[in-house]
């Protein structure tokens, strides 16, 4: 065999693969083969996000196995939704072609009529625009208004889009993390600078606004450091509203990206506020998360989100920010493919 594909791969089979079991035909073949292995997980979202499963995934990746999916969506169980659906067959075929270099081999006999030969990642030929991090709104040359956003989720989304073959523009506020590889990065400081950079980066097929943009800025920042004076009251700050970048792009009309995704960082009434934001901003999707201090989302490695669209609210299980990014970009790719087929 040139490749061994496990589709669907259950949590149990992945656990046995990670431990090197060979007590049936499937695990014996998987342990003995010298061919590359591609794993397409499929399981309940809680099973996929469980620490044991994620530990097995990391072990299998260290052993050289490749993964495709899982995707986010409805499960076989009534009322269950989240990350755990097996990748779609075209996605798996494209990944096989990519792994084996089908362009050089002339394609495979099992590819359906009309399919593109050779590797074609899901977002190939697409431009994905992502905003990330906080903004810093100056009070004076020393101080500024900001928030606790680390930029990890936005940067993960940019990296996920790049892995799926997109041309990616990442517009980021001040962060302390590395730039994703293969991504065009533009750094900005304020909300006004971010809006200008976003507008200049258009047109785009997908725009994901993951940045935590400050809602307000000081109307007239001090030219020098504002000094504290003994016996005097603290200076008052005249605040004005910052531009609403998500709304500006989502309601743009001509030049609006086909898919506009916003983030809602909330500390209370998470779903209700996200549903209201979906309507008022004009976005297609809102990804809502609870950023209360107890959740550890700001600056952390994990996130738990609700996917909000016109179709309803879909709770996703707790997972790494990288997994959230992968699930979101896979869904964006599937959405764009559906739109293309309808056209």
C-alpha positions in Angstrom: 0.0 0.0 0.0 1.1 3.6 -0.6 -1.0 4.9 2.3 -3.2 3.6 5.0 -6.3 5.6 5.8 -8.4 5.1 9.0 -11.8 6.6 8.4 -13.6 6.7 10.7 -11.1 6.5 13.5 -12.8 5.9 16.8 -11.4 7.0 20.2 -10.9 3.4 21.1 -8.9 2.6 17.9 -6.8 5.7 18.3 -6.0 4.7 21.9 -4.9 1.2 20.8 -2.8 2.7 18.0 -1.1 5.1 20.4 -0.2 2.2 22.7 1.0 -0.1 19.9 -1.7 -2.8 20.3 -1.9 -5.5 17.7 -4.7 -7.8 18.9 -6.9 -7.7 15.8 -6.3 -7.4 12.0 -6.7 -3.6 11.9 -4.3 -2.8 14.7 -1.8 -5.4 13.5 -1.8 -3.9 10.0 -1.4 -0.4 11.4 1.5 -1.4 13.6 3.2 -3.4 10.8 2.8 -1.0 7.9 5.6 1.2 6.7 3.3 3.3 4.7 2.1 6.8 5.8 -1.0 6.7 8.0 -3.8 9.2 7.7 -6.4 9.3 10.5 -9.9 10.8 10.2 -11.3 10.9 13.7 -15.1 10.6 14.3 -16.6 10.5 17.8 -18.7 12.3 20.3 -17.4 15.8 21.0 -16.9 15.1 24.7 -14.8 12.0 23.7 -12.7 14.1 21.2 -12.0 16.9 23.8 -11.2 14.5 26.6 -7.6 14.8 27.8 -6.9 11.1 27.1 -7.9 11.4 23.5 -5.9 14.6 23.0 -2.9 12.9 24.6 -3.3 10.0 22.2 -3.5 12.4 19.3 -0.3 14.1 20.3 1.4 10.7 20.6 0.2 9.5 17.2 1.5 12.8 15.7 4.9 12.3 17.3 4.9 8.8 15.8 4.4 10.2 12.3 0.6 9.8 11.7 -1.3 12.6 9.9 -4.8 13.8 10.8 -7.7 15.2 8.8 -10.6 16.7 10.9 -12.6 16.2 12.9 -15.1 18.8 11.8 -17.7 20.7 13.8 -21.3 19.9 13.3 -24.3 17.8 14.3 -23.7 14.4 15.7 -25.7 11.2 15.2 -27.0 11.5 18.8 -30.1 13.6 19.1 -29.2 17.2 20.2 -25.5 16.6 20.2 -23.3 19.1 18.3 -19.6 20.1 18.4 -16.3 19.0 17.1 -16.3 15.3 16.3 -17.8 14.8 12.8 -15.6 12.9 10.4 -14.0 15.0 7.7 -16.0 15.0 4.4 -14.9 12.6 1.8 -13.5 15.3 -0.6 -11.4 16.7 2.3 -10.0 13.2 2.9 -9.3 12.6 -0.8 -7.5 16.0 -1.1 -5.4 15.2 2.0 -4.4 11.8 0.5 -3.4 13.5 -2.7 -1.4 16.0 -0.8 0.4 13.4 1.1 1.2 11.3 -1.9 1.9 14.1 -4.3 -0.8 13.1 -6.8 0.3 15.8 -9.2 3.4 13.9 -9.9 1.6 10.6 -10.1 -1.2 11.7 -12.4 -4.0 11.3 -9.8 -5.8 8.3 -8.5 -8.4 6.1 -10.0 -10.9 6.6 -7.2 -11.2 10.4 -7.7 -14.8 11.3 -8.8 -15.5 12.8 -12.2 -14.8 16.5 -12.2 -12.6 16.5 -9.1 -9.4 18.4 -9.3 -6.3 16.2 -9.6 -3.4 16.7 -7.4 -3.4 18.5 -4.0 -5.8 21.3 -3.6 -6.2 22.5 0.0 -9.7 23.5 1.0 -9.0 27.3 1.0 -6.6 27.3 -2.0 -7.1 30.5 -4.0 -9.0 32.2 -1.2 -7.9 35.3 0.7 -8.6 35.2 4.5 -8.4 38.3 6.6 -8.0 38.0 10.3 -7.7 40.5 13.1 -6.1 39.6 16.4 -4.9 40.9 19.8 -5.9 44.1 21.7 -5.7 47.7 20.7 -3.8 50.3 22.7 -5.6 53.7 22.9 -3.2 56.3 24.2 -4.0 58.5 27.2 -0.7 60.2 27.0 2.8 59.2 25.7 3.1 56.8 28.7 -0.4 55.4 29.4 -3.0 53.7 27.3 -6.4 52.0 27.5 -6.3 48.3 26.6 -7.5 44.8 27.6 -6.1 41.4 28.5 -6.3 39.8 25.0 -3.2 37.8 24.2 -4.0 37.3 20.5 -3.6 33.5 20.7 -7.0 32.8 19.3 -6.7 35.2 16.3 -3.2 34.0 15.5 -4.4 30.4 15.7 -7.1 31.2 13.2 -4.6 32.8 10.8 -2.4 29.7 11.1 -5.3 27.3 10.5 -6.4 29.2 7.3 -2.8 29.1 6.0 -2.7 25.4 6.6 -5.8 25.0 4.5 -4.1 26.8 1.6 -5.5 30.3 1.9 -3.5 33.5 1.4 -3.8 35.1 4.8 -3.5 38.6 6.0 -3.2 39.0 9.8 -3.7 42.4 11.2 -2.7 42.4 14.9 -2.6 44.8 17.7 0.3 44.7 20.3 0.9 41.0 21.3 3.8 39.0 22.8 3.5 35.9 20.6 5.2 34.8 17.4 3.8 35.4 14.0 2.2 32.4 12.2 4.4 31.0 9.5 3.4 31.8 5.9 1.1 34.7 6.8 1.3 38.3 5.9 1.3 40.2 9.2 0.6 43.9 9.7 1.0 45.4 13.1 -1.2 48.3 14.4 -1.7 50.0 17.7 -5.1 51.6 17.8 -8.7 50.8 16.6 -8.5 53.5 13.9 -5.2 52.1 12.6 -6.8 48.6 12.6 -9.8 49.7 10.6 -7.6 51.5 8.0 -5.4 48.3 7.7 -8.5 46.1 7.3 -10.0 48.3 4.6 -6.7 48.4 2.8 -6.4 44.6 2.9 -9.7 44.1 1.1 -11.0 42.4 -1.0 -11.2 39.1 0.9 -13.3 36.0 0.7 -13.4 35.5 4.5 -12.9 38.1 7.3 -12.6 36.9 10.9 -12.6 39.6 13.5 -11.0 38.0 16.5 -9.3 41.2 17.8 -10.5 42.6 21.1 -10.8 46.2 20.0 -11.2 48.9 22.7 -14.6 50.4 22.6 -13.5 53.8 23.5 -10.5 56.1 23.1 -9.4 59.4 24.7 -10.7 62.3 22.6 -7.5 64.3 23.0 -4.5 62.3 24.4 -2.1 64.4 26.4 1.0 65.4 24.5 3.1 65.0 27.6 2.8 62.7 30.6 -0.2 63.7 32.7 1.3 64.4 36.1 -0.3 63.7 39.5 -0.5 66.8 41.6 -0.8 66.6 45.4 -4.1 67.8 46.7 -5.8 67.9 43.2 -8.5 65.6 42.0 -7.5 63.0 39.3 -7.8 64.4 35.8 -11.0 63.5 33.9 -10.8 61.6 30.6 -13.1 62.6 27.8 -13.8 59.3 26.0 -15.2 58.9 22.5 -16.4 55.8 20.8 -14.0 53.9 18.6 -15.0 52.8 15.1 -16.9 49.5 15.0 -14.7 47.5 12.6 -16.9 44.4 12.5 -20.0 46.4 11.6 -18.2 48.7 9.2 -17.0 45.7 7.1 -20.1 43.5 7.5 -22.4 46.3 6.3 -20.0 47.5 3.6 -22.0 46.6 0.6 -19.7 46.6 -2.4 -16.4 44.8 -1.5 -17.9 43.0 1.5 -16.2 39.7 2.2 -18.4 36.7 1.3 -18.2 35.5 4.9 -17.9 37.8 7.9 -17.2 36.3 11.3 -17.1 38.2 14.5 -16.1 37.3 18.1 -18.1 38.1 21.2 -16.0 38.1 24.4 -18.5 38.2 27.2 -18.6 37.8 31.0 -22.3 37.3 31.4 -25.4 36.4 29.2 -22.9 35.0 26.7 -25.3 33.5 24.2 -27.9 36.3 24.4 -25.4 39.0 23.8 -23.9 37.1 20.9 -27.3 36.6 19.3 -27.9 40.4 19.6 -24.5 41.1 18.2 -25.2 38.9 15.2 -28.2 41.1 14.3 -26.8 44.5 15.1 -23.4 44.0 13.4 -24.6 42.4 10.2 -22.1 39.5 10.6 -22.8 36.0 9.2 -21.4 34.1 12.2 -20.5 35.1 15.8 -18.2 33.0 17.9 -19.0 33.7 21.5 -16.9 32.9 24.6 -17.0 33.6 28.3 -13.8 35.5 29.2 -14.6 35.8 32.9 -11.4 35.7 35.0 -12.3 32.3 36.3 -12.3 30.8 32.8 -8.7 31.6 32.1 -9.5 32.3 28.4 -7.5 35.5 28.2 -3.8 34.4 27.9 -4.7 30.7 28.2 -4.4 27.9 25.7 -8.0 26.6 25.8 -11.3 28.1 24.9 -15.0 27.1 25.0 -17.2 28.8 22.5 -20.7 29.0 21.2 -21.1 29.1 17.4 -24.0 31.5 16.6 -25.5 31.9 13.2 -28.9 32.6 11.7 -29.6 28.8 11.9 -29.2 28.9 15.7 -26.7 28.4 18.5 -24.2 25.5 18.6 -22.2 24.9 21.7 -18.7 23.6 21.1 -16.9 21.6 23.8 -13.9 23.0 25.6 -10.8 22.5 23.4 -7.5 24.2 22.6 -7.5 27.5 20.7 -5.8 25.7 17.8 -8.7 23.2 17.6 -11.2 26.0 17.7 -9.4 27.7 14.9 -9.2 24.5 12.8 -12.9 23.8 13.3 -13.9 27.3 12.4 -11.7 27.4 9.2 -12.9 24.0 8.1 -16.5 25.2 8.4 -15.7 28.4 6.5 -14.1 26.3 3.7 -17.2 24.1 3.6 -19.5 27.2 3.5 -17.5 28.7 0.6 -17.7 25.4 -1.3 -21.4 25.2 -0.8 -21.8 28.8 -2.1 -19.7 28.0 -5.1 -21.8 24.9 -5.9 -25.0 26.9 -5.7 -23.6 29.5 -8.1 
